[in-house]
Amino acid sequence: MQVDSNQIQNILTLRYDPSQNSLLSPITWNNFTPKINNYSLDHIEKIIKNYILKKFKNSNVKRISLALSGGVDSTLVLAFLKKTLPDLEIDAISIKFANSVDETKTAEKIAEHFGVNHHVLFLENYLKELPKAISITKLPFWDLHWYYVAKKSKIFSNYLAAGDGGDEVFGGYTFRYAKFLSLINSKSSVLEKTQAYLKCHERDSVRDQESIFGKKISFNWNFIYEQISSNFNNNLSSLDQIFLADYNGKLMNNFSPINNKINDYFELTSITPLLSSELISYATTLDPNQKYSNTKNIGKLPLQQLLKKYNLDSLILKEKQGFSVNTLNLWKSHGQKICKNYLSDSRIVEDNWINQDWISKYINQNNLDVSYVNKFFGLLAFEIWYRLFITKEMKSDTILN
């Protein structure tokens, strides 16, 4: 295995690498036409049910695991699993991160409503098993909560269901859309839209991003822009352009390949009803205002309506969370100490991939902006990956304390 400087630039700036192999098919602006002005809840429901039936056709599976966050997507998947296969035993798994928003109480109520088993996985140190997770994915990513979900779910079943894709397919990143629309206008160029899109991912890069890299990486913002500008070089509406960029970004090149590699390692069959090719094809042709209301700043409108149809909307979290760790608190409790341990005598610095001056400037600061904390975790993941696959001095079962 070798270091790909372009890959490292992308992962440490975009938090994904466009060269990844994904089980999902890429989509282009052509997939977003023609437009359907009125969606059919019955049709969406039929697609989801057919996907579930097809997945379990000719199968004697009686028990599956489900990642349950307490939000729209995983609740809806649970509802349709129970509705389609009422005799299926389901073990719902939720994560409780230390010093973070606790979603498990909501998830517990949802699990109780459906009469399914509920298991809470408490993660006091999110980074503890990062070497093992990276050894599985073979990629320098730090946000690998799926490793813990899959590891736990394997105890109960060889099948793992999730609500993956709901945000990207049906417009769930409302905080991003509102900001993006405020930064552009009808005369904005492709470059201006590309730059605005990156500003909506303020936690992914830092203001002195170019200073992070060493002599072996010639960082160039134009290279980064080229990775995503095609999403904005078309005649789609601004909303559809950001939907297109979100799908072809982290979903295609981070969430999908990472989760699939982890599931494969634990020999788990993925059940992702919201990522079926038929549902993606249908959702991309919906008018963007059928998915996201700019005036109310509410997304995933069809999925929200399905929850209301079955009187489930009162059960879920009102604010989008997902499985979300508070990285600032993680930095204070464990992250800073771990980063100091591995980045103070860093192989990626020694071999001129990363700039020691940037690390030294910030690593001892206790009140870092969240984007800098995330960047240190990105560098930590790169360092761990480097020691696992390049210098080969680290074992995958190493525990980070």
ABEGO torsion letter per residue (X at the ends): XBBBAAAAAAAAAAGBBAABBBABBBBBAAAAOBBBABBBAAAAAAAAAAAAAAAABGBABABBBBBBAGBAAAAAAAAAAAAABAABBBBBBBBBBBGBBBAAAAAAAAAAAAGBBBBBBBBABAAAAAAAAAAAAGBBBABAAAAAAAAAAAAABABBBBABGAAAAAGABAAAAAAAAAABBAABBAAAAAAAAAAABAAABBAAAAAABBAABBBBAAAAAAAAAAAABBABBAAAAAAAAAAABAAAAAAAAAAAAAAAAAGBBBBBAAABAAAAAAAAABBAAAABBAAAGBBGAAAAAAAAAAGAAAABBABBAEBBBBAAAAAAAAAAAAAAAAAABBAAAAAGABBAAAAAAAAABABBBAAAAAAAAAAAAAAAAAAAAAAGABBAABBBX
